[in-house]
Amino acid sequence: MNNLTDFSFIEKMIGDAHQVVSVAMVCPNDSHTEWVIDRALQQGWARFILTTAAPLSPHLANTIEQYKDRIEIVQCADGDQAAATAVSMVREGRAQVLMKGTINTDNLLRAVLNKQHGLLEEGAVMCHIAVAHIPAYHKLLVFSDAAVVPQPQLQQFDAIVSHCVSACRRMGVVRPKVALTHCTEKTSEKFPCTICYGQIKEWASQGRYGDVDIQGPMDVKTAIDAESAAIKGLQGSVAGDADIMIMPDIEAGNTFYKTITLLANAQVAGWLAGTTAPVVVASRADSEESKYFSLAMAAMTSIR
């Protein structure tokens, strides 16, 4: 059962693990990133390797002086070198999480996806996972994929479901409820994702994803509103009470992400999974708290 209603549980979970997570931070040259670094250091669960090509701000310089035993600075020639250096730190095991500051996401991902020196192993599927605290919903909601996979095929849906279920279990949800979302409850060859959903459900019945409940296709409202599910006559434990929503494509995932943050006052944490270490690529428009909880969630998933 998912009893998590907000992000307050994350710091406790990390604290209970009694581990300090090392974070490779690329270009920490903005006030939001500095705030994230400050809070993580104050809470005591993180240390940082900062790779940057820009001069340090007075605030960051003061933070480094205060926490000199938990911050390392690596000066680089430019942003691309800063990204490559941070990725190298992760590959070498010196950092467990990679996070971007002001560097462009494309530049960071170029280093992450480098076939020889990156963080994505051959055959692995990278996807974006988001966890949302939506005031109108009674628990935290995991959803995919708002940033990476344009139109998932079966292999990608398989990986996305696995990554989301794993994240949900890390949050303490023993039997995640997974809604395979679409604009209708009907399976049709006109919508290839619904055919993929059928195979996902078959695999789930065979135990591929462990102890889960999976239903779909169903629309978003039916997945998270019990009254709508009842009106439509949908049976099962998932309808109206989903822990995870698998989106049919990036357009649906991204639109849902932007809509709930703008119109529903949702707080969202997100990171990339499927890489050898979690990668946080928060948007420049995300709040300080969203970036912090994104890092905290990624850190939590990295703890062994």
Buried (B, 14 or more C-beta within 10 A) or exposed (E): EBEBEEBEBBBEBBEEBEBBBBBBBBBBBBEBBBBBBBBBBEBEBBBBBBBBBBEBBEEBEEBBEEBEEBBBBBBBEEBBBBBBBBBBBBBEEEBBBBBBBBBBBEBBBBBBEBEEEBBBEEEEBBBBBBBBBBEEBEBBBBBBBBBBBEEBEBEBBBBBBBBBBBBBBBBEBEBBBBBBBBEEBEBEEEBBBBBBBBEBBEBBEEEBBEEBBBBBBBBBEBBBBEEBBEEBEBEBEBBBBBBBBBBBBBEBBBEBBBEBBEEEEBBBBBBBBBBBBBBBBBBEEBBBBBBBBBBBBBBBBBBE
